[in-house]
Amino acid sequence: MTNLQMNKSTMAYTLCAIALLALPFGYDNRTILFLITQVFIFGIFAMSYDLLLGFTGIVSFGHAMFFGIGAYSVSIILDRNEPTMFYLVIGAIVAMAIAGLVSFIAGILTLRLKSHFYAMLTLALAGLFLVAAEKWRSLTKGNDGFVLQIPELFRDRTNLYLTCLISLIVLFFLVRRFTQSPLGRILMAIRENEQRVESIGFDIMHYKVIASVVSGVVASFAGVLYILSLRFVDTSVFATEVTLDALLMTIIGGVGTLIGPIIGAGIIEFAHHWLSELSDVHWIFERWIILFGIIYILAVIFFPRGIVGSLMHMWGKKRYKKHNQTKNEQKKVAS
């Protein structure tokens, strides 16, 4: 991507961010604002998954583990102490530290081998955390979960909306800078051809572990924001469906694009909301997951690279064709 293209994309992202920042002051539908807040949260979560899948080529079947670690760490600390900003920050730091440690251990144990070993280990670890959350009732209240108090600042939905949006913006630009750095370029090279990268002297395991840790930490932060929005936690945050949601968001939006998973999160969250609301119209909408599956199939057929990936590919082909036409015209004039 050239500097001019980067400047144009940054300008477009900035304009979208300004519009979203102004939205709650001119639109007071609490349901839609809550739904958009969920889009921001799952956009962060899907973006962390894209960092693994799209930029490093690592598949994770247990990414919900990091999301759940973030959710439970903050919930337990706020439940056991006063619901103040101090304990919220402590809880977020603990969550990201645990997630970073777990992702580091998982990476060290498996990333020396093929990536599917990482997928299976994360799936097993996610199952382990799920069982621990179900059985350790004195700490987690088991499957029943528990309601928690949050700092007064975030009891106002507008403040929470703005916090989630600003978090998404900051993390998006930080992760984008990470992927465009020399380290990010090496990760993309590993995704394309591990053997070639290793043959020129890079220790690919170190870079894979770094990607795993960064992805796990970002996912845990999404879990922190998720609990602030619900004010309730139960074992569902460790469910495999949470990982599958992140995978679908990434594939529908566009693997390896960063902005694609955010768009995918918006599509999935709004589709879930609107299809569920239509249950009063016809009984078929009570099985909204069937209709959502149809939407997913159509998206894959018409946008095989994801929505953003396909649009970028079409735009690239158009620019390439135009560039070739210009070169041919110049050659004719010169001759």
Secondary structure, 3 states (H helix, E strand, C coil): CCHHHHHHHHHHHHHHHHHHHHHHHHCCCHHHHHHHHHHHHHHHHHHHHHHHHHHHCCCCCCCHHHHHHHHHHHHHHHHHCCCCHHHHHHHHHHHHHHHHHHHHHHHHHHCCCCHHHHHHHHHHHHHHHHHHHHHCHHHHCHHHCEECCCCHHHHCHHHHHHHHHHHHHHHHHHHHHHHHCHHHHHHHHHHHCHHHHHHCCCCHHHHHHHHHHHHHHHHHHHHHHHHHHHCEECHHHHCHHHHHHHHHHHHHHCCCCCHHHHHHHHHHHHHHHHHHHHHHCCHHHHHHHHHHHHHHHHHHHHCCCCHHHHHHHHHHHHHHHHHHHHHHHHHHHHC
